[in-house]
C-alpha cells in the first residue's frame, strides 16, 4: 500500500498540510498467494521487490508481477537494493541461513551461506573508496542470530557404565564447542567486498577479538 500526501494550494485554509492520509492507491499480490510480505525495497528502475515468508521473491512493475522466483531458503526476511553503479548485482535477499545476490535479470548470481545454526539478522550495503582511488568498492555487511534449537533433555539419562560415561563426556564437550562457535558467530559481522570489473567478492569478518582488514582495491 502507498500513502498519498495531500498537497495544499496557496489559497487553501486546510489544516492538514503535509499530513499523510492512509489512502490505499494500489494493493499487490493479495490475490495471488497466501503468504506474508516480510520485506520490500525499490530498484533503481522503479520496480518493487518483495520477500515473502514462504521463500518467494516477487518483482512488481506498474502494478503487475513480472517475476516470481525462489530464495535459496524457505523464508525471506530481508530485501535490500544494491548500489546503482554496481555491474552485476541489483539486489539481495536474506533469510533461512543464506544471503542471495540477484542480477538485473532477477537471477541468482551468488549465495553466501551463514554458519550452520544461524541466519542473517541484519544487513547493510554501501559504497566506499578502496586503496585504489579510481576503483569503486561495494560492500555487504551482515550480522547473524542463532536459530539452532537445543534439546534440554539430551543429557537427562545418567550413564550406567564407563563406556556410557565417556560417550557422555564426549557429547557434552562437542555440544559446548558448538554453543561457543554459535556465540562467536552471533557476535561476528561478516563483510563482502565487490569491485566493478573484478566480478568476485572478497570476504572479511569483524569478530569480538579482532579487527577487520582494510577494504581491497
Buried (B, 14 or more C-beta within 10 A) or exposed (E): EEEEEEEEEEEEEEEEEEEEEEEEEEEBBEEEEEBEBBBEBEBEEEBBBBBBBBBBBBBBEEEEBEBBBBBBBEBBBBBBBBBEEBBBBBBBBBBBBBBBBBBBEBEBBBEBEBBEBBBBBEBEBEBEEBEEEEBBBBBBBBBBEBBEEEEEEEEEEEEEEEEEEEEBEEEEEEBEEBBEBBEBBBEBBBBBBBBBEBEEBBEBBBEEEEEEEEBBB
